[in-house]
Amino acid sequence: MIASLMMYDRPELSDATARYWALIREALSARGIKSPVGLSNDVEEFAVWCDPSLVLSQTCGMPYRTLLHDRVTLIGTPDYGLEDCPPGYYRSAIVVRRDDPRETLADFIEARFAYNATLSQSGFAAIYNALKPAGLWFQDRVEGGGHQVSARMVAEGAADIAALDAMTWRLIERYDSFATRLRVLRWTDPTPGLPYIAAAGADQRATFDAVTEAIAELKAVDSAALGIKGLISINKAAYLAVPNPPSVI
């Protein structure tokens, strides 16, 4: 068995995440579902997502719709109460340096774009889809491997612009001092948020109910730290409807 909640994992949240998982595990057990004692947040993400013994994990919308949707069980989508987003949805903050005078996304088309991964909805596909109607795309791109890395690169001048998951941006603003050197140029359109998944054949209803129960039982301090308001049912079709960038740009 394996479980992971790595998508918003950072040291400041490790204790709250562990307590959240303990509540999920207890609720799963009450429903006859066995689960591992600890989370495997340090295991490579696709090794977790594709494990036939996966009890619970969180993935990104783009890998879900491109590679996982027919191999896993869609459990539900956490709602983080993000501003100007429907429940369970999120969007990307397109960030630039606070002192950069450029004012529109098109002004940055010759700039260096930092992104976490090409298989990221919030870090890559969202901004690609924002630029697509104008027929524009960045030619100068650098892959940093994570949203926090991309944001730091912009703040420190190694890149000029990045697109960050709104929940990650919330955490960067809360915990990272370099955030004061950044500003949001604009926001992308909302899309379905990062879903919880389990292995193919998992009991979706029981797992959904267990996670919902765990969220309701979180202590106020952990609920505030993790930002989780509830679990939302967003169907597979809504995820698959989000357009993908071409594989080679």
C-alpha positions as CSV (number, residue, x, y, z in Angstrom):
1,M,0.0,0.0,0.0
2,I,1.1,3.5,-0.6
3,A,-0.3,7.0,-0.1
4,S,1.0,10.5,-0.8
5,L,-0.1,14.1,-0.3
6,M,2.9,15.7,-1.9
7,M,1.5,18.4,-4.1
8,Y,1.4,21.2,-1.5
9,D,3.9,19.6,0.8
10,R,6.4,22.0,2.4
11,P,8.2,21.8,5.8
12,E,5.9,24.4,7.4
13,L,2.9,22.1,6.7
14,S,4.4,18.7,7.5
15,D,2.9,18.3,10.9
16,A,-0.6,19.5,9.8
17,T,-0.4,17.2,6.8
18,A,0.5,14.2,9.1
19,R,-2.4,14.9,11.4
20,Y,-4.7,15.2,8.3
21,W,-3.5,11.9,7.0
22,A,-4.1,10.3,10.5
23,L,-7.7,11.4,10.3
24,I,-8.1,10.1,6.8
25,R,-6.5,6.8,7.8
26,E,-8.9,6.5,10.7
27,A,-11.9,7.2,8.6
28,L,-10.8,4.8,5.9
29,S,-10.3,2.1,8.5
30,A,-13.8,2.6,9.8
31,R,-15.0,1.8,6.2
32,G,-12.9,-1.3,5.9
33,I,-10.1,0.3,3.8
34,K,-6.6,-0.4,4.8
35,S,-3.9,2.3,4.4
36,P,-0.2,2.8,5.2
37,V,0.7,4.4,8.5
38,G,2.8,7.1,6.9
39,L,2.8,9.1,3.6
40,S,5.3,8.5,0.9
41,N,5.7,12.2,-0.1
42,D,9.4,11.7,-1.1
43,V,8.6,9.0,-3.7
44,E,8.6,10.0,-7.3
45,E,5.1,11.2,-8.2
46,F,4.4,8.8,-11.2
47,A,5.6,5.9,-9.2
48,V,3.0,6.8,-6.6
49,W,0.2,7.6,-9.0
50,C,0.6,4.4,-11.1
51,D,1.1,2.1,-8.1
52,P,-1.6,-0.6,-8.2
53,S,-1.8,-0.4,-4.4
54,L,-2.4,3.4,-4.3
55,V,-4.8,4.2,-1.5
56,L,-4.8,8.0,-1.9
57,S,-2.8,10.7,-3.6
58,Q,-3.2,14.1,-5.2
59,T,-2.3,14.8,-8.8
60,C,-2.3,17.7,-11.2
61,G,-5.1,18.2,-13.8
62,M,-2.8,17.8,-16.8
63,P,-1.2,14.5,-15.9
64,Y,-4.6,13.3,-14.9
65,R,-6.2,14.0,-18.2
66,T,-3.2,13.1,-20.4
67,L,-1.9,10.0,-18.7
68,L,-3.9,8.8,-15.7
69,H,-7.6,9.2,-16.2
70,D,-8.1,5.7,-17.5
71,R,-5.7,4.1,-15.0
72,V,-6.9,5.5,-11.6
73,T,-10.0,6.2,-9.7
74,L,-11.0,9.8,-9.4
75,I,-12.0,10.4,-5.8
76,G,-12.8,14.1,-5.5
77,T,-11.2,17.5,-5.6
78,P,-10.2,19.5,-2.5
79,D,-11.7,22.9,-2.3
80,Y,-9.2,25.5,-1.0
81,G,-11.6,28.5,-1.1
82,L,-9.6,30.3,-3.7
83,E,-10.7,33.8,-4.7
84,D,-12.7,34.1,-7.9
85,C,-12.8,30.4,-8.4
86,P,-15.8,28.0,-8.2
87,P,-15.5,25.4,-5.4
88,G,-12.8,22.9,-6.2
89,Y,-11.4,25.0,-9.0
90,Y,-8.1,27.0,-9.1
91,R,-6.2,29.3,-11.4
92,S,-2.7,30.5,-12.0
93,A,-1.1,33.7,-10.7
94,I,1.2,35.0,-13.5
95,V,4.0,36.7,-11.5
96,V,6.7,39.1,-12.5
97,R,9.2,41.2,-10.4
98,R,7.5,44.0,-8.6
99,D,9.9,46.6,-10.1
100,D,9.4,45.4,-13.7
101,P,7.7,48.2,-15.6
102,R,6.0,45.9,-18.2
103,E,2.3,45.9,-17.8
104,T,0.7,43.2,-20.1
105,L,1.4,39.6,-20.8
106,A,2.2,40.4,-24.4
107,D,4.9,42.8,-23.1
108,F,6.8,39.8,-21.7
109,I,6.8,37.7,-24.8
110,E,10.5,38.2,-25.4
111,A,11.2,37.6,-21.7
112,R,12.5,34.4,-20.0
113,F,9.7,32.2,-18.8
114,A,10.3,29.9,-15.8
115,Y,8.0,26.9,-15.4
116,N,7.9,23.9,-13.1
117,A,7.3,21.2,-15.7
118,T,5.8,20.9,-19.2
119,L,3.2,18.4,-17.8
120,S,1.8,21.1,-15.4
121,Q,-1.6,22.6,-15.8
122,S,-1.0,25.6,-13.6
123,G,2.7,26.2,-14.4
124,F,2.7,25.6,-18.2
125,A,-0.7,24.8,-19.8
126,A,-2.6,27.6,-18.2
127,I,-0.3,30.4,-19.4
128,Y,0.0,28.7,-22.8
129,N,-3.8,28.8,-23.2
130,A,-3.8,32.4,-22.1
131,L,-1.4,33.3,-24.9
132,K,-2.8,31.0,-27.6
133,P,-5.6,33.3,-28.8
134,A,-3.0,35.9,-29.7
135,G,-0.7,33.4,-31.4
136,L,2.0,34.1,-28.9
137,W,4.4,31.8,-26.9
138,F,7.7,32.2,-25.1
139,Q,10.8,31.2,-27.0
140,D,13.1,31.7,-24.0
141,R,12.1,29.1,-21.4
142,V,13.7,27.5,-18.4
143,E,12.4,24.5,-16.5
144,G,13.0,24.8,-12.7
145,G,11.3,21.7,-11.5
146,G,8.9,23.3,-9.0
147,H,6.6,26.4,-8.6
148,Q,8.7,27.7,-5.6
149,V,11.8,27.4,-7.7
150,S,10.2,29.3,-10.6
151,A,9.0,32.1,-8.3
152,R,12.4,32.4,-6.8
153,M,14.1,32.6,-10.2
154,V,11.8,35.5,-11.1
155,A,12.4,37.2,-7.8
156,E,16.2,36.8,-8.2
157,G,16.4,37.9,-11.9
158,A,17.2,34.4,-13.3
159,A,13.8,34.6,-15.2
160,D,11.2,37.3,-15.8
161,I,7.8,35.6,-15.6
162,A,6.2,32.5,-14.2
163,A,2.8,31.0,-13.7
164,L,2.0,29.6,-10.3
165,D,-0.8,27.5,-8.9
166,A,-3.0,29.9,-6.9
167,M,-2.7,27.7,-3.7
168,T,1.1,27.5,-4.1
169,W,1.2,31.3,-4.5
170,R,-0.8,31.7,-1.3
171,L,1.8,29.6,0.5
172,I,4.7,31.4,-1.1
173,E,3.2,34.7,0.0
174,R,2.8,33.3,3.5
175,Y,6.2,31.7,4.0
176,D,8.8,32.9,1.5
177,S,10.4,36.3,2.0
178,F,11.2,36.7,-1.7
179,A,7.5,37.0,-2.4
180,T,7.7,40.7,-1.5
181,R,9.8,41.1,-4.7
182,L,7.0,39.8,-6.9
183,R,3.6,41.0,-8.1
184,V,0.7,39.3,-10.0
185,L,0.6,40.6,-13.5
186,R,-2.7,38.8,-14.2
187,W,-4.6,35.6,-13.4
188,T,-5.6,32.8,-15.8
189,D,-9.0,31.4,-16.2
190,P,-10.1,28.8,-13.5
191,T,-9.9,25.1,-14.3
192,P,-10.7,22.0,-12.1
193,G,-8.2,21.8,-9.2
194,L,-5.8,19.1,-8.2
195,P,-7.8,15.9,-7.7
196,Y,-7.4,13.2,-5.2
197,I,-7.0,9.8,-6.9
198,A,-6.7,6.1,-5.9
199,A,-5.8,2.9,-7.7
200,A,-8.2,1.6,-10.4
201,G,-11.0,-0.3,-8.7
202,A,-10.8,1.6,-5.4
203,D,-14.1,2.3,-3.6
204,Q,-14.7,5.9,-4.7
205,R,-17.7,6.6,-2.5
206,A,-16.2,5.2,0.7
207,T,-12.9,7.0,0.1
208,F,-14.7,10.3,-0.7
209,D,-16.7,10.0,2.5
210,A,-13.6,9.2,4.5
211,V,-11.7,12.3,3.3
212,T,-14.8,14.5,3.8
213,E,-15.1,13.3,7.3
214,A,-11.4,13.9,7.9
215,I,-11.6,17.5,6.6
216,A,-14.5,18.1,8.9
217,E,-12.6,16.8,11.9
218,L,-9.4,18.9,11.3
219,K,-8.5,21.2,14.2
220,A,-9.0,24.9,13.3
221,V,-5.2,25.5,13.3
222,D,-4.6,22.6,10.8
223,S,-7.6,23.6,8.6
224,A,-6.3,27.1,8.4
225,A,-2.8,26.0,7.6
226,L,-3.8,23.5,4.9
227,G,-6.6,25.7,3.6
228,I,-8.9,22.8,2.8
229,K,-12.6,23.7,3.0
230,G,-14.1,20.5,1.7
231,L,-14.1,17.8,-1.0
232,I,-15.9,18.5,-4.3
233,S,-17.2,16.1,-6.9
234,I,-15.9,17.3,-10.3
235,N,-16.5,14.7,-13.1
236,K,-13.9,13.3,-15.4
237,A,-15.3,15.1,-18.4
238,A,-14.6,18.5,-16.8
239,Y,-10.9,17.6,-16.5
240,L,-10.7,16.1,-20.0
241,A,-12.2,19.3,-21.5
242,V,-9.2,21.4,-20.6
243,P,-7.1,21.9,-23.7
244,N,-3.5,20.7,-23.8
245,P,-0.5,22.5,-25.3
246,P,1.0,20.6,-28.3
247,S,3.6,18.1,-27.2
248,V,6.3,20.0,-29.1
249,I,6.2,23.8,-29.0
